[in-house]
Amino acid sequence: MHMKRLGVVYHLIGGRKLIVKGSENMSYCNIKDLPRKGSPVLDKKVARIGKVSDIIGPAARPYVVVKIFSDIPDSKIKNWIREKVYVK
């Protein structure tokens, strides 16, 4: 399984969405380097936590909105703040 670092979880909005600050080592100059909407997002333990729902902000260093899967308990979500997440 090939994983790329998506970035670091920056903020939690609406209780069920994460804002991820795009990783500085990813090249966003090319549209093909952006994660695709619907791509699975994983935590450092390679557990699926959600999927890419939107990409916002400046093209040089965008933010990625991750919609958290409904079966993830709320108690786990706050643990991801300031943690690295990955995209498959």
N, C-alpha and C positions, 0 to 999 in steps of 0.2 A: 504494500500500500504506500503510495507516494503522498506525503503531506508537505505543505508549505506553511511557514509561519504567517498567520494573518495579521497579527499585531497584539496589542495589549488592551485588555478590557479597561475602558476609560470611565464608563458611566452606565448606570441602569436607568431605563426610562419605562414608565408605565408598568413597572413590576415584572414584565415579561419580555423586554427587549434590552439587548446590550448594545452599547456604542463601543466599537473597537477602533482605536487609533491605528491606522495602517502602519505596518512594519517599515522602518526606514531602509531595510535592506532589500525590499521588493521594488522592482522597477515598474513604475506605473506610466512610463512614457509610451508604452505600447498597450493598446486596448486589450490585446489578448492576455496580458499579464494580470488584468483585474480578475478577482474572483467572480464567478458567475452567480447570478441570483439563483437561489435554490441549492447551492453547494453546501454539503454538510460541514458543520463547524465542530471541532473537537477540542477537548481540554488537554492538559499535559499528560493525563492518564489514558489518552486516546479514546475517551468516552464521548459519544455523540451528544452534543448539548443543544444544538439548534441548527438553523440554516440561514444563509445570507438572504436578507430580504431587501436591502437597498445599499447603495453606495452614494455618499454625500460629501460635500466639502471640496477643497481644492484638489485639482488633478495631481499635483505634485505629491501630496500626502493625504489621501482621502480617509474618511471615516467609513466604517462598514457597520450597517445596522444588522444585528443578528436576532432573529425571532427564536426564542427559546421553545424547545419542544414542550408540549402540554403535559407530558408524563414526568417532567423534571420537578421535584419538590421545591417550593419557594425557599426552604431552608438552605439549599445548596447554592442558590444564585448569587448571594452576596459574597460567597467565598471566591468567586471568579474576578472580582474587582482587583485591578492591578496585576492580574495573571496573564500569561501568554496564552493565546488560543491559535488554533491551526485550521487550515482548510484542506479538504481532500480533493 
